[in-house]
Amino acid sequence: MVALWETAYREYGVVSDRLNASVPGDVAMAERMARASQAVAVVWREMADEPELPWWFVAGLGAAAQAFEYQSRDWSARARHSREAAAVGGTSPPRPYPVSARRAKHGGVPDAV
């Protein structure tokens, strides 16, 4: 299990470094970050399913998994948004990332759904 986590997190680190050097709106990088984030989340979930772990350890693993799942959804939404912007010509600035009505009431944080 540790080897799986190390492999997933190493890839996440590589993608994160490359993402920092990429241009905003790079669909391939956004998709790669979504996949890397999801891979880390999957391993966190598998670790949480190990028997006989203390409840607080399972809770921490679940929280970590959830954070990476949300991050994966955010990056998937960014990739989708960038593809849509490119499909309509890409010459004008892309629309702001979509914001759900629920989130708009609380400050307009971009929605990953």
Solvent accessible surface area in square Angstrom, and as a share of the most:
residue,aa,sasa,rsa
1,M,85,0.38
2,V,96,0.55
3,A,69,0.54
4,L,98,0.49
5,W,64,0.22
6,E,79,0.35
7,T,81,0.47
8,A,11,0.08
9,Y,81,0.31
10,R,151,0.55
11,E,66,0.30
12,Y,36,0.14
13,G,28,0.27
14,V,55,0.32
15,V,0,0.00
16,S,31,0.20
17,D,101,0.52
18,R,128,0.47
19,L,32,0.16
20,N,124,0.64
21,A,93,0.72
22,S,32,0.21
23,V,106,0.61
24,P,136,0.85
25,G,45,0.44
26,D,46,0.24
27,V,38,0.22
28,A,69,0.54
29,M,23,0.10
30,A,6,0.04
31,E,58,0.26
32,R,62,0.23
33,M,7,0.03
34,A,7,0.06
35,R,148,0.54
36,A,4,0.03
37,S,0,0.00
38,Q,72,0.32
39,A,43,0.34
40,V,0,0.00
41,A,0,0.00
42,V,67,0.38
43,V,11,0.07
44,W,44,0.15
45,R,96,0.35
46,E,69,0.31
47,M,33,0.15
48,A,16,0.12
49,D,119,0.62
50,E,78,0.35
51,P,104,0.66
52,E,175,0.78
53,L,55,0.27
54,P,59,0.37
55,W,199,0.70
56,W,152,0.53
57,F,86,0.36
58,V,55,0.32
59,A,57,0.44
60,G,41,0.40
61,L,11,0.05
62,G,17,0.16
63,A,61,0.47
64,A,27,0.21
65,A,0,0.00
66,Q,80,0.36
67,A,59,0.46
68,F,31,0.13
69,E,44,0.20
70,Y,102,0.39
71,Q,50,0.22
72,S,10,0.06
73,R,104,0.38
74,D,49,0.25
75,W,40,0.14
76,S,43,0.28
77,A,6,0.04
78,R,88,0.32
79,A,1,0.01
80,R,99,0.36
81,H,9,0.04
82,S,14,0.09
83,R,109,0.40
84,E,74,0.33
85,A,16,0.12
86,A,67,0.52
87,A,88,0.68
88,V,129,0.74
89,G,49,0.47
90,G,48,0.46
91,T,136,0.79
92,S,73,0.47
93,P,120,0.75
94,P,82,0.52
95,R,141,0.51
96,P,117,0.74
97,Y,76,0.29
98,P,53,0.34
99,V,61,0.35
100,S,30,0.20
101,A,84,0.65
102,R,146,0.53
103,R,62,0.23
104,A,56,0.43
105,K,158,0.67
106,H,140,0.62
107,G,70,0.68
108,G,28,0.27
109,V,85,0.49
110,P,69,0.43
111,D,15,0.08
112,A,6,0.05
113,V,119,0.68
